[in-house]
Amino acid sequence: MKPSFTVVVSAAIVAAFSASLSAQWPLNPKPNIPKGADGKPNLKAPAPRTADGKPDLSGIWMRTNRTEAPGTAPAGQPPLATFGDIGYGFKEGLPYRPLALDLVKKRAGALDNPDALCLPQGPLEYHLDPQPREILQLPQKIVIVFESNYGIRTIYMDGRPLPPQGEPQPYWHGYSIGRWEGDTLVVTSNNFRGALTGLPGDGWLDGKGDPFTDALTLTERFRRVNFGTLQIDVTIDDPKAYTRPFTVRVEQDIVADGSEMIEFICHENQKFLKLTGREP
């Protein structure tokens, strides 16, 4: 008898998190962390800045554990997204086109989730994954390294224009350029591998399977609220999948205890398809 999907996935999750918790690198506290009178990190301290005066987004960040009921976002802010459902905070749901709604229904059960297939996750999945990510802020580019599936994303900061949709080969992470508007980093991305490629795992925004297509233009506004908090407002503009653009909020917390990123190689000896009875 083949093990059930629920049993297989539950076992895989337990194994993954057990390995992560038991195989950490030694702590290496950073010297530039502001401290309060009690000697503990002061996460409410002002955000650090680079030599040119821009907010420094560098650091290891974890998705926040804060939650928010639908329709209760702070005034003037978009709803908080969740890893399993980016539209959770919208009382009326997401503005699906028939294509998108059909894909969500077909994806129920998450067997083709890119994370489960050891493929790169979608842009919001990476932002919301419970595993950490590290931002490396350089003068000409910003690099984000995601521990999950060892994803690496580059944001070009050298003033180049965004290439026309369909001109470069589509990227798993899209083609991203950034610019500063005051203290907010604005990143625009296009040329994603979208759901219309027809390949398993392509075009997932969240664990539920909300899709994006090859028409997606993604706009992210990164703002380091204080030393310990990073807010990212993400606008999805995908006319093939949704009737209008919509914006969600992502919040991340700095890792201030000296923890380091660890290696996560999902491709090695990957047996998910076999264990779920779908390998040819």
C-alpha positions as CSV (number, residue, x, y, z in Angstrom):
1,M,0.0,0.0,0.0
2,K,1.3,3.5,-0.9
3,P,1.4,6.0,1.9
4,S,-1.3,8.7,1.8
5,F,-0.4,12.2,0.6
6,T,-1.1,13.6,4.1
7,V,1.2,11.1,5.8
8,V,4.0,11.6,3.3
9,V,3.9,15.4,3.5
10,S,3.6,15.5,7.3
11,A,6.6,13.2,7.6
12,A,8.6,15.3,5.2
13,I,7.7,18.5,7.0
14,V,8.7,17.0,10.4
15,A,12.0,15.7,9.0
16,A,12.8,19.1,7.4
17,F,12.2,21.1,10.5
18,S,13.9,18.6,12.8
19,A,17.0,18.9,10.7
20,S,16.8,22.7,10.6
21,L,16.5,22.9,14.4
22,S,19.2,20.4,15.3
23,A,21.8,21.4,12.7
24,Q,22.4,25.1,13.2
25,W,25.7,26.9,12.8
26,P,27.2,28.4,16.0
27,L,25.8,31.7,16.9
28,N,27.8,34.7,15.8
29,P,26.3,37.9,17.2
30,K,26.9,41.0,15.2
31,P,28.7,44.0,16.8
32,N,26.4,46.7,15.4
33,I,23.1,45.6,17.0
34,P,21.7,48.4,19.1
35,K,21.1,47.5,22.7
36,G,18.7,48.7,25.3
37,A,19.4,49.5,29.0
38,D,18.8,45.8,29.8
39,G,21.5,44.7,27.3
40,K,19.0,43.1,25.0
41,P,18.7,44.0,21.3
42,N,16.7,47.2,20.8
43,L,14.6,46.2,17.8
44,K,12.7,49.5,17.9
45,A,15.9,51.5,17.3
46,P,16.2,53.5,14.1
47,A,17.0,51.6,10.9
48,P,20.7,51.6,10.1
49,R,21.9,53.5,7.0
50,T,24.6,52.9,4.4
51,A,27.5,55.3,3.7
52,D,25.4,57.2,1.1
53,G,22.6,57.7,3.6
54,K,20.1,55.1,2.3
55,P,18.4,52.7,4.6
56,D,20.5,49.5,5.0
57,L,18.2,46.5,4.4
58,S,21.1,44.1,5.0
59,G,20.5,41.2,7.4
60,I,18.9,37.9,7.9
61,W,15.1,38.2,8.0
62,M,12.3,35.8,9.1
63,R,8.6,36.1,8.2
64,T,6.7,37.6,11.1
65,N,4.4,35.4,13.2
66,R,1.9,38.3,13.6
67,T,-1.6,37.6,12.3
68,E,-4.4,39.8,11.2
69,A,-8.1,39.0,10.7
70,P,-9.6,39.8,7.3
71,G,-10.6,43.4,6.9
72,T,-8.5,44.6,9.9
73,A,-5.4,46.0,8.2
74,P,-4.1,49.3,9.8
75,A,-5.5,52.4,8.2
76,G,-3.8,53.2,4.9
77,Q,-2.1,49.8,4.6
78,P,-2.8,46.8,2.4
79,P,-3.9,43.5,4.1
80,L,-1.3,41.1,5.5
81,A,-0.6,38.1,3.2
82,T,-0.1,34.6,4.5
83,F,2.1,31.8,3.0
84,G,-0.9,29.6,2.4
85,D,-3.3,32.3,1.0
86,I,-2.1,35.8,0.0
87,G,-5.8,36.8,-0.4
88,Y,-6.6,35.9,3.2
89,G,-7.0,39.5,4.3
90,F,-9.5,40.5,1.5
91,K,-13.1,40.0,2.6
92,E,-14.2,39.9,-1.0
93,G,-11.4,37.5,-2.1
94,L,-9.0,38.1,-5.0
95,P,-10.2,39.5,-8.4
96,Y,-9.8,36.3,-10.4
97,R,-10.3,35.9,-14.1
98,P,-11.8,32.5,-15.1
99,L,-8.4,31.2,-16.0
100,A,-7.0,31.9,-12.6
101,L,-10.0,30.5,-10.7
102,D,-9.8,27.3,-12.8
103,L,-6.1,26.9,-11.9
104,V,-6.7,27.4,-8.2
105,K,-9.4,24.7,-8.3
106,K,-7.0,22.3,-10.2
107,R,-4.2,22.9,-7.7
108,A,-6.2,22.0,-4.7
109,G,-4.1,19.5,-2.6
110,A,-0.8,21.2,-3.5
111,L,0.8,18.2,-5.2
112,D,2.3,20.5,-7.9
113,N,3.4,23.2,-5.5
114,P,6.9,24.2,-6.7
115,D,8.2,23.9,-3.1
116,A,7.1,20.3,-2.9
117,L,8.8,19.6,-6.3
118,C,12.1,21.1,-5.2
119,L,11.6,24.0,-7.7
120,P,12.1,27.7,-7.1
121,Q,9.1,29.2,-5.4
122,G,7.0,32.1,-6.6
123,P,8.0,35.7,-5.5
124,L,5.4,35.9,-2.7
125,E,6.0,32.3,-1.6
126,Y,9.7,33.2,-1.1
127,H,8.8,36.4,0.9
128,L,6.4,34.4,3.1
129,D,8.2,31.1,3.5
130,P,8.9,30.3,7.2
131,Q,12.6,29.7,6.5
132,P,15.0,32.8,6.6
133,R,16.4,34.9,3.8
134,E,19.4,37.2,3.8
135,I,19.6,40.6,2.0
136,L,23.0,41.6,0.8
137,Q,22.9,45.3,-0.2
138,L,25.7,46.3,-2.6
139,P,26.2,49.6,-4.5
140,Q,25.1,48.3,-7.9
141,K,22.8,45.4,-6.9
142,I,20.9,43.9,-4.1
143,V,21.0,40.1,-3.7
144,I,18.5,38.1,-1.7
145,V,19.4,34.6,-0.7
146,F,16.5,32.4,0.4
147,E,17.3,29.4,2.5
148,S,14.2,27.7,1.1
149,N,15.3,25.7,-2.0
150,Y,18.4,27.8,-2.0
151,G,16.9,30.6,-4.1
152,I,19.0,33.5,-5.2
153,R,17.4,36.7,-6.6
154,T,19.2,39.8,-8.0
155,I,17.8,43.3,-8.0
156,Y,19.8,45.6,-10.3
157,M,20.4,49.1,-8.9
158,D,22.6,50.5,-11.6
159,G,19.9,52.6,-13.4
160,R,19.2,50.1,-16.2
161,P,15.7,50.1,-17.6
162,L,13.2,47.2,-17.2
163,P,13.3,45.1,-20.4
164,P,10.1,44.8,-22.4
165,Q,7.9,41.9,-21.5
166,G,8.9,38.8,-23.5
167,E,12.3,40.1,-24.6
168,P,14.6,38.2,-22.3
169,Q,14.2,34.6,-21.5
170,P,11.7,34.3,-18.6
171,Y,13.3,33.9,-15.2
172,W,12.0,31.9,-12.2
173,H,12.5,35.1,-10.2
174,G,11.7,37.6,-12.9
175,Y,14.0,40.4,-14.1
176,S,14.2,43.0,-11.3
177,I,15.4,46.7,-11.2
178,G,15.3,48.9,-8.1
179,R,15.4,52.6,-7.3
180,W,15.0,54.6,-4.1
181,E,12.1,56.9,-3.4
182,G,13.1,58.6,-0.2
183,D,13.6,55.8,2.3
184,T,11.6,53.3,0.3
185,L,13.2,50.8,-2.1
186,V,10.9,50.4,-5.1
187,V,11.5,47.2,-7.1
188,T,9.8,46.5,-10.4
189,S,10.0,43.0,-12.0
190,N,8.7,41.3,-15.1
191,N,9.5,38.4,-17.5
192,F,8.5,35.7,-15.0
193,R,8.0,32.0,-15.8
194,G,4.2,32.0,-15.5
195,A,1.5,29.5,-15.2
196,L,0.8,29.5,-19.0
197,T,4.1,27.6,-19.7
198,G,2.1,24.4,-18.8
199,L,4.9,23.0,-16.7
200,P,4.2,21.6,-13.1
201,G,5.1,24.1,-10.4
202,D,5.1,27.2,-12.6
203,G,3.4,30.4,-11.5
204,W,2.4,29.9,-7.8
205,L,2.0,33.0,-5.6
206,D,1.1,31.0,-2.4
207,G,0.6,27.6,-1.0
208,K,-3.1,27.6,-2.2
209,G,-2.0,27.9,-5.8
210,D,-3.1,31.5,-6.6
211,P,-1.4,31.9,-10.0
212,F,0.6,34.4,-11.9
213,T,1.2,34.2,-15.6
214,D,3.9,35.4,-18.0
215,A,2.1,38.8,-18.1
216,L,2.9,39.6,-14.5
217,T,4.5,42.9,-13.5
218,L,5.4,42.9,-9.8
219,T,6.0,46.0,-7.8
220,E,7.5,45.7,-4.3
221,R,8.1,48.6,-1.9
222,F,10.6,47.7,0.8
223,R,10.7,49.9,3.9
224,R,12.8,49.2,7.0
225,V,10.4,50.5,9.6
226,N,13.0,50.3,12.4
227,F,16.0,48.2,13.2
228,G,13.9,45.0,13.7
229,T,11.1,45.3,11.1
230,L,11.0,45.1,7.4
231,Q,7.7,45.9,5.5
232,I,7.2,44.9,1.9
233,D,4.1,46.1,0.0
234,V,3.7,43.9,-3.0
235,T,1.5,44.8,-6.0
236,I,0.4,42.1,-8.4
237,D,-0.5,43.4,-11.9
238,D,-1.3,40.4,-14.1
239,P,-4.1,41.1,-16.6
240,K,-4.2,37.5,-17.7
241,A,-5.0,36.2,-14.3
242,Y,-6.8,39.1,-12.4
243,T,-9.3,41.7,-13.4
244,R,-7.3,44.5,-11.6
245,P,-4.0,44.9,-9.8
246,F,-4.1,44.3,-6.0
247,T,-1.6,44.9,-3.2
248,V,-0.7,42.8,-0.1
249,R,1.6,43.4,2.8
250,V,4.5,41.2,4.0
251,E,6.2,41.8,7.3
252,Q,9.6,40.3,8.3
253,D,11.6,40.4,11.5
254,I,15.4,40.7,11.8
255,V,17.3,37.8,13.2
256,A,19.4,39.5,15.9
257,D,20.7,36.5,17.9
258,G,23.7,35.7,15.7
259,S,22.1,32.9,13.8
260,E,23.4,32.2,10.3
261,M,21.8,30.8,7.2
262,I,22.3,27.1,6.7
263,E,22.4,25.0,3.5
264,F,19.2,23.7,2.1
265,I,19.6,21.4,-0.9
266,C,16.2,20.1,-1.8
267,H,17.2,18.4,-5.1
268,E,19.4,15.8,-3.6
269,N,17.7,12.4,-3.6
270,Q,14.3,14.0,-4.1
271,K,11.6,11.3,-3.9
272,F,8.4,13.3,-3.6
273,L,6.8,12.2,-6.9
274,K,7.6,8.6,-6.2
275,L,6.2,8.7,-2.6
276,T,3.0,10.3,-3.9
277,G,2.5,7.7,-6.6
278,R,3.0,10.0,-9.5
279,E,6.4,9.0,-10.8
280,P,6.2,7.3,-14.3
